[in-house]
Amino acid sequence: MALSLLVVSISFYLKVMVIAFSLGLGAMPWIIMSEILPINIKGLAGSFATLANWFFSWLVTLTANLLLDWSSGGTFTIYTAVCVFIAGFVAIWVSETKGKTLEEIQQFFR
């Protein structure tokens, strides 16, 4: 128990969650938006992606305390399940764009 509490306390001091989110899921909408969207709709679609990103951030912030009051373990189990789902979604549906032109990427989605 002491070891697990030490790991948790170190992660709070080092801001591990903030760093992991910034390097992982936090950047995902911006990366996908910049690489996949055609130039003619990039402004509108970028606005929608920004709206969706902030909405879901707000939703997590709104529900976090309610979920923690319900069950601390359950809250992080839900967050874990969402992360696993998103990782699977990205692995299956988000194509690799390295070395491809915008036209090749657009052809993939047609």
Disulfide bonds with the S-S distance in Angstrom:
none
